Amino acid sequence: MSTTHEPLEEYDGPAALLADDSVEEVEVRLRGHFEPIDGTFHWYGRVSAEGLSERHDNGAAVVVRTPHGQAEAKLSDLDPWGRFRLTGRGRPPF
């Protein structure tokens, strides 16, 4: 019996965003899928937190932590509602 588990395909809920020696409580909406062409799990979504855009730049490297795990990601694409797009590869934080 294997003790590893396959990553979930989605997660909506609370998370912590770690960057520059700070921890920020945020809400995330994440999705992902296995890409057979490169053999990697790709995950992505949006992160919203009031004032987050004032502290982080487009392309900033962060760590996303949920109750299920943590993973490195990049911030990009600030939308009109103040949410950054979040992208990562490999084992997701959900």
C-alpha positions, -999 to +999 in steps of 0.1 A: +000+000+000+014+034-010+016+062+015+018+090-012-013+105-026-021+122-059-026+159-057-061+172-057-072+191-087-086+222-069-085+240-036-105+271-025-099+285+010-075+300+034-037+300+028-006+318+040+017+336+015+053+337+026+077+362+010+105+385+021+104+372+057+067+380+060+036+358+063+004+370+049-030+354+055-049+352+022-078+335+004-068+314-026-087+297-054-064+271-070-067+246-098-043+222-114-037+194-139-011+169-149+005+178-182+016+146-200+038+165-225+063+176-199+053+151-172+047+178-146+017+188-125+008+225-133-012+245-108-026+281-110-052+303-095-059+337-079-049+350-045-067+379-028-057+399+002-063+436+009-031+456+003-012+427-012-004+446-044+014+473-023+039+448-010+045+424-039+055+430-075+044+412-106+067+381-109+075+379-072+085+345-059+064+333-029+056+302-010+019+292-007+010+272+025-024+256+029-035+230+055-025+204+029+011+215+022+032+242+008+048+250-026+068+277-044+049+299-068+051+331-088+027+361-087+016+377-119-013+395-136-030+418-111-066+419-121-091+448-117-103+434-084-068+434-068-061+396-071-028+383-084-026+352-106-005+325-089+013+298-109+034+268-098+048+235-111+053+202-093+036+191-061+009+218-053+000+231-018-034+214-020 
